[in-house]
Each structure stands twice: as structure tokens, then as C-alpha cells.
């Protein structure tokens, strides 16, 4: 029997601590990543000052960038300049925090690698969206225990 990609996991990581603050699972579609990112960032975008969101070039879409700006979120999205015009302009890329966000955003890959290998989410044996979502969210919360000793300063 051939394996087919049905679900995709999404995570929102806080840059300073490296902790995953939101995780969810959706069905695969062409826009699932951007839609999930908007849902997750709405929960934390109610700060009085603007927050930043670092993401890879798959998130470089005009409607996504505009939606972030209406939520008072600065889109530190990598520019996708392959055969098209980027939605991220120079006012964003010249900001000193943009380069830092692009370096720090790669830490989320460590969390997904841990979730796949250690937590066993590479080949799940569960069948429904609700069950796989529960297992993925549980694994994401469990990953937060990995950087925790460094944060509390344990010897």
C-alpha cells in the first residue's frame, strides 16, 4: 500500500527561549501553511507593540504579508525572488532585526526533527485528524522539555 501525505504539522516558536508556543495539524493543501500561521499568530498578536514573524520563502505571498501587517505583525519572511516579485520590500529587509530573524527561524527545524525522530511522528500509526493532531501537539509540548534545562540554568 502506498503512503500518501494527508496531514501537515505547524509550529509557532518564540525566538528568545526556543519554546514552541503553538502547534497544530491540518490537512494538506496548497495554502495550509499560511492559513495555519495566520491562525496561530492571531492568538499572540494582541500586544501593544508590533511583533515579528520569521518564516521561509514559502510564506512570501502578498495576501499573507498584508494580513500580517493588519495584525500589527512585522513579516520577516525570506524573499522568494525566483521568477517573480517578492512581497517583502526594502523597508523590511533593511531593518537590522530582519537578518537576525532569518537566522533564528531555522531553529524550528530542530523541533520538527526531534518530533519526527524521538517522538515517533515520522510514521504515525493513527488514522483520524483528531488523533494525529493530539499526538503532534503532545510531541510539540514534550519538545519544550529539551531546551528547558538551559533556560532555568540547571547544572
N, C-alpha and C positions, 0 to 999 in steps of 0.2 A: 504494500500500500504506500502510495506516495504522500509525503508530508507536505502540507500547504500552510503558508503563513496566514493565520487568522487574526491574531491579536498583536498589538504593539504596546509596549510599556513606555511610560513617560515619567520623567522625574524633574523636580524643581529643587535645585541645590542652593543653599545660602553660601556665598563666596567666602566669607570670613572664617566660618567654622568648618565648612565642608560637609555639613549635615544636610540630609535630604529632608526638605520641609513639606513636600507634597509629592505623591506618587499616584498614578492611575493607569488603568489599562483600557484601551479602546479597540474597536475593530479596525482592521487595516483599510485605509482609503488614501486617496491622493492628498488630502488636506488634514488628516487626523493629527499630525504633529502640531501644526499651527493652531488648530481648534483647541486641542488639549492645553497647549501653552497659554492661550488666552484665558481659558477657564481657570487654570492654576494661578496665573498672575493676578487675576481679579481678586482673589482671596487675600493677597498681600499688598495690593496697590493702593490701599486706602491711607497711606502715610501722608503727612502734610508736605513732606519734601519728596522730590522725584527719586525713584529707584531706577536701577539699571538692570537690563536683562541681556546677558551674553548668550549668543546662540550661533550655530554653524550656518553655512550659506544656504541651506535648505529653507531657512526662515526668511530669506531676503525676498519678500513679496510686498508690493505696495500696500495692499489692503491690511496685511499683518502689521507692517510698520506704522501705518496710520492709526490702527486700532490701539497699538501700544501707546502712541503719543496722546491719544484721547484719554487713556487711563493714567496719564502722568508717569509713564514709564519710558525711560530713555532706551531706545533699541540699539544695543551694542551687538549687532548682527554682522557676521562676516559678509563681506561683499561678494556677490555672485556676478562676476563680470564676463562669464563665458557666453559670448554671442548675444548679450542683452544688456540693458541698462540697469544698474543697481538702484534699489530704493533707498539705500543708505548714501547720503551725500557728505560733502566735506565738513559740514558743520558738526557731524557726528564723528567722523574719522580723525579730525584734528584734535579732538578732545583728549587730554592726557589719559583719562580713565579708559578710553576705548581699547588701547593696546593692552592694558592690564586685564580688562575683561576678556579679551581674546585669548590670553594665556591661561587665565584661571578657569575658563569654561571647559577646558579639556579634562578637568578633574572629575567631571560627571562620568566620564568613560570608565574610570576606576571603579565607581559604584556599580555600573552596569556589568562590568567584568566580574566583580565579586558576586553579584546576584546570579549571574549565569553559571559560574563555576562552583562556588562554595554553597550557595543556596539552592542549587539544582534547578534553576529555571530555564536552562538551555533546552531541555526536552521535558516539557511538563506532561504529566500523565492525567491531568484534569481536563474536563471537557467543556464546561459552560463558562461563559464570560464572568459570571459572578464568582465562581470558584477560582478561576485563574487570576482574577483581579484581587481576590483575598490573598492568595499565595504571593503574588507580586508585591502587594502593599506590605505584607508581613515581612518579606525579604528586604524591602527597602528600609523599613523601620529597624530591622535587625542589623542592616549595614551601618546604621548610625552608632552602633556599639564599637565599630572598628576605630574611628578617629577619636572616640570619647576619652580614652586614657591620656592622649596628648592634650586635649582641651582642659582637663581637670588637673593636669600636671602630676599624674601618678608616676612613681619611680619605675 
